[in-house]
Amino acid sequence: MGIASPATTINAALAAEGLAVDLSETALLAVPLYTVTASDRARTLEVCRSTYAVTA
């Protein structure tokens, strides 16, 4: 699955593809389709952290 913008959440990208995936039960590889610049890194990390929770 590709993410076209650093402002797009993983869930929004899934919805745009017509997919509904429970991320607590399904592994997903999301790839940015844009260049991640130094100024994008903090926002990209924020989006990733707000979209999923890691459990041990």
C-alpha positions in Angstrom: 0.0 0.0 0.0 1.4 3.4 -0.8 1.0 6.7 1.1 1.0 9.7 -1.2 1.4 12.4 1.4 3.0 12.8 4.9 -0.4 14.1 6.1 -2.2 10.9 5.1 -2.7 8.4 7.9 -2.4 4.6 7.2 -6.1 4.2 7.9 -7.0 7.0 5.4 -4.8 5.3 2.7 -6.5 2.0 3.3 -9.9 3.6 3.0 -8.9 5.3 -0.2 -8.1 1.8 -1.6 -11.5 0.5 -0.4 -9.9 -1.6 2.3 -10.8 -2.1 5.9 -8.1 -3.9 7.9 -7.8 -4.4 11.6 -4.2 -3.3 12.2 -4.2 -5.0 15.6 -4.6 -8.4 13.8 -3.0 -7.8 10.4 0.6 -7.0 9.4 0.8 -4.2 6.9 3.7 -2.7 4.9 3.0 1.0 4.0 5.5 2.7 1.8 5.7 6.5 1.3 5.3 7.5 -2.4 6.9 10.8 -1.7 10.4 12.0 -0.8 10.7 12.2 3.0 12.6 15.4 3.6 14.1 16.4 6.9 11.1 18.7 7.5 8.7 15.8 6.8 10.3 13.3 9.2 8.7 14.6 12.4 5.2 14.7 10.8 5.6 11.3 9.3 6.6 9.8 12.6 3.7 11.6 14.3 1.3 10.1 11.7 2.7 6.6 12.1 2.5 6.7 15.9 -1.0 8.1 15.9 -2.2 5.3 13.5 -1.0 2.2 15.3 0.0 0.9 18.7 2.8 -1.6 19.2 2.1 -4.3 21.8 4.5 -6.9 23.1 
